[in-house]
Amino acid sequence: MPVYVYKGLETGRYYEFEQSFHDEPLKAHPETGEPLKRVIQAPAIVFKGSGWHATDYKKGGGSSEKKEDGAKDED
């Protein structure tokens, strides 16, 4: 089951609760009754395997844009 993070609106403390996907978000702390608000967090992503970046996104030795002979960069 996923763990959700909540912030207490009165104390500012953070709490973690294990809940099902189907459960409604908590509105109050189950023990103290303090009002809570669920905190949105970035998901944990783990890239596994060898070379996925090197083989899929690696650029060649030069720029990907072709330049005509004698053309200069305008920076």
Residue pairs with C-beta under 8 A, 6 or more apart in sequence:
1 18
1 19
1 20
2 18
2 19
2 21
3 16
3 17
3 18
3 19
4 16
4 17
4 18
4 19
4 25
4 38
5 14
5 15
5 16
5 38
5 39
5 41
6 14
6 15
6 16
6 17
6 26
6 29
6 36
6 37
6 38
6 39
7 13
7 14
7 15
7 36
7 37
7 39
8 14
8 15
8 29
8 34
8 35
8 36
9 34
9 35
9 36
9 37
10 34
10 35
11 34
14 39
15 29
15 36
17 26
17 30
19 26
25 38
26 36
26 38
27 35
27 36
28 34
28 35
28 36
29 36
47 53
